[in-house]
Amino acid sequence: MKLIIEKGTLRDADELGRLYDDLNDFLACHTNYPGWKKNVYPTRDDAVEGIEEGNLFVARTEGKIVGTVILRHRPESAYALVNWQSDWDYSNILVIYTFAVHPEYLNKHVGKQIMNFILEYAEEMKMKAIRLDVYQKNIPAIRLYESCGFQYIDTVDLGYSEYGLDLFKLYQCIL
C-alpha cells in the first residue's frame, strides 16, 4: 500500500479525532501497548495543537487518513535528566509525538512507512538526531523503532503514573 504523507490541516482535525477514538476503542479491547485512554490521550485537541504548530503529519491512502505523527523540536522535561551523549540544541533535533496508526491498518507496514518518512524528512531538514519516548511495555513500537536504527538511551518517569504509565524508554537515532 502506497501512502501519501503530508502536513495535516484543520480540515483533517475531525478525521484525526475519529482515528484516535477508533484506536483507543481498539486498544481498550486488545492489548493496550501504549497505555492510551479515550478522551485522555490522544484526542482531537492534540491533533489541532499539532496542526496549529505546523508539526502534525498525516498518512493517507485512497484519501483516508490511516496514520499520523507530530514532530516537534521540544522535548519532554525528563529528557534533560538523561545523558544523550551529545549537546545539540533542540533546533537540530526532532522529537516524535503522538505516532498513531488506525487499527484497520495495523500490521500493514503503515508504521514502517511513516518511520521511513520521518527519517527522510529529518535528513532533508538537516537534523542531527531524532528522539522519542515509548512506554516500556509497548513492545511492538520498541521493535519498530529499533528496526529503524534507534538506539536505547535510558528509562525515565515522565510523570504519567496516574494513568498507570510509570516508565518510558528513551531512544535516539543519530542522522
TIGU-190275 format. One record per residue (C-alpha): residue number from 1; x, y, z. Coordinates in steps of 0.05 Angstrom, whole numbers. Layout:
TIGU-190275
<r NUM; <X; Y; Z>>
...
END
This chain:
TIGU-190275
<r 1; <0; 0; 0>>
<r 2; <27; 68; -21>>
<r 3; <19; 125; 28>>
<r 4; <18; 199; 16>>
<r 5; <47; 234; 76>>
<r 6; <37; 309; 83>>
<r 7; <25; 363; 135>>
<r 8; <-44; 360; 166>>
<r 9; <-92; 418; 162>>
<r 10; <-151; 439; 205>>
<r 11; <-196; 404; 155>>
<r 12; <-165; 339; 180>>
<r 13; <-180; 351; 254>>
<r 14; <-246; 314; 257>>
<r 15; <-219; 253; 219>>
<r 16; <-158; 253; 264>>
<r 17; <-203; 255; 325>>
<r 18; <-241; 194; 298>>
<r 19; <-175; 158; 284>>
<r 20; <-153; 170; 356>>
<r 21; <-221; 147; 383>>
<r 22; <-222; 85; 338>>
<r 23; <-151; 68; 360>>
<r 24; <-167; 78; 434>>
<r 25; <-231; 36; 427>>
<r 26; <-189; -19; 395>>
<r 27; <-135; -14; 449>>
<r 28; <-189; -19; 503>>
<r 29; <-209; -87; 475>>
<r 30; <-139; -114; 460>>
<r 31; <-70; -107; 490>>
<r 32; <-62; -32; 502>>
<r 33; <13; -29; 489>>
<r 34; <19; 48; 491>>
<r 35; <-28; 55; 551>>
<r 36; <-70; 108; 516>>
<r 37; <-140; 124; 541>>
<r 38; <-200; 151; 502>>
<r 39; <-216; 224; 519>>
<r 40; <-149; 230; 554>>
<r 41; <-95; 219; 501>>
<r 42; <-92; 227; 444>>
<r 43; <-152; 270; 428>>
<r 44; <-177; 315; 373>>
<r 45; <-149; 374; 413>>
<r 46; <-79; 343; 410>>
<r 47; <-87; 339; 334>>
<r 48; <-109; 412; 330>>
<r 49; <-49; 434; 372>>
<r 50; <-2; 396; 326>>
<r 51; <-35; 424; 264>>
<r 52; <-33; 496; 291>>
<r 53; <41; 487; 307>>
<r 54; <53; 462; 236>>
<r 55; <82; 397; 263>>
<r 56; <28; 345; 250>>
<r 57; <34; 299; 190>>
<r 58; <-19; 253; 162>>
<r 59; <-10; 189; 123>>
<r 60; <-65; 176; 72>>
<r 61; <-85; 120; 27>>
<r 62; <-143; 127; -21>>
<r 63; <-158; 194; 12>>
<r 64; <-167; 165; 82>>
<r 65; <-121; 183; 140>>
<r 66; <-90; 117; 164>>
<r 67; <-34; 144; 207>>
<r 68; <-6; 207; 238>>
<r 69; <53; 235; 276>>
<r 70; <74; 300; 308>>
<r 71; <146; 322; 300>>
<r 72; <170; 377; 348>>
<r 73; <234; 410; 369>>
<r 74; <211; 408; 441>>
<r 75; <228; 350; 488>>
<r 76; <191; 325; 550>>
<r 77; <222; 357; 612>>
<r 78; <251; 290; 635>>
<r 79; <296; 288; 573>>
<r 80; <340; 339; 608>>
<r 81; <358; 288; 662>>
<r 82; <389; 240; 612>>
<r 83; <458; 235; 580>>
<r 84; <443; 235; 506>>
<r 85; <518; 234; 491>>
<r 86; <511; 299; 452>>
<r 87; <497; 371; 470>>
<r 88; <458; 392; 408>>
<r 89; <405; 445; 413>>
<r 90; <334; 421; 401>>
<r 91; <330; 464; 339>>
<r 92; <373; 409; 309>>
<r 93; <332; 351; 337>>
<r 94; <263; 325; 321>>
<r 95; <222; 293; 376>>
<r 96; <167; 244; 357>>
<r 97; <99; 253; 390>>
<r 98; <31; 220; 381>>
<r 99; <52; 168; 330>>
<r 100; <-13; 131; 313>>
<r 101; <-38; 82; 262>>
<r 102; <-112; 69; 250>>
<r 103; <-130; -1; 277>>
<r 104; <-154; -24; 209>>
<r 105; <-84; -13; 183>>
<r 106; <-43; -44; 239>>
<r 107; <7; -97; 215>>
<r 108; <4; -69; 143>>
<r 109; <71; -33; 146>>
<r 110; <39; 36; 155>>
<r 111; <82; 49; 217>>
<r 112; <145; 30; 180>>
<r 113; <128; 76; 122>>
<r 114; <115; 133; 170>>
<r 115; <182; 119; 204>>
<r 116; <217; 120; 137>>
<r 117; <184; 187; 122>>
<r 118; <207; 215; 189>>
<r 119; <279; 194; 176>>
<r 120; <278; 224; 106>>
<r 121; <244; 287; 129>>
<r 122; <295; 296; 186>>
<r 123; <353; 288; 137>>
<r 124; <322; 338; 89>>
<r 125; <314; 387; 147>>
<r 126; <388; 375; 164>>
<r 127; <371; 350; 234>>
<r 128; <426; 317; 275>>
<r 129; <381; 268; 312>>
<r 130; <311; 243; 324>>
<r 131; <288; 227; 395>>
<r 132; <227; 194; 424>>
<r 133; <199; 163; 486>>
<r 134; <157; 99; 488>>
<r 135; <120; 66; 545>>
<r 136; <165; 10; 569>>
<r 137; <112; -44; 555>>
<r 138; <98; -21; 483>>
<r 139; <137; -79; 453>>
<r 140; <111; -71; 381>>
<r 141; <133; 3; 378>>
<r 142; <200; -13; 410>>
<r 143; <213; -66; 357>>
<r 144; <195; -17; 302>>
<r 145; <240; 38; 329>>
<r 146; <298; -9; 338>>
<r 147; <289; -37; 268>>
<r 148; <294; 35; 242>>
<r 149; <361; 47; 275>>
<r 150; <340; 79; 341>>
<r 151; <386; 65; 400>>
<r 152; <362; 57; 471>>
<r 153; <388; 114; 516>>
<r 154; <354; 108; 584>>
<r 155; <289; 95; 621>>
<r 156; <253; 153; 656>>
<r 157; <189; 172; 692>>
<r 158; <151; 223; 650>>
<r 159; <100; 237; 705>>
<r 160; <42; 196; 678>>
<r 161; <37; 146; 735>>
<r 162; <-35; 169; 750>>
<r 163; <-52; 135; 683>>
<r 164; <-14; 72; 701>>
<r 165; <45; 92; 658>>
<r 166; <106; 92; 703>>
<r 167; <168; 85; 660>>
<r 168; <185; 105; 589>>
<r 169; <244; 84; 548>>
<r 170; <281; 139; 511>>
<r 171; <310; 126; 442>>
<r 172; <352; 166; 394>>
<r 173; <372; 159; 321>>
<r 174; <434; 199; 302>>
<r 175; <430; 222; 230>>
END
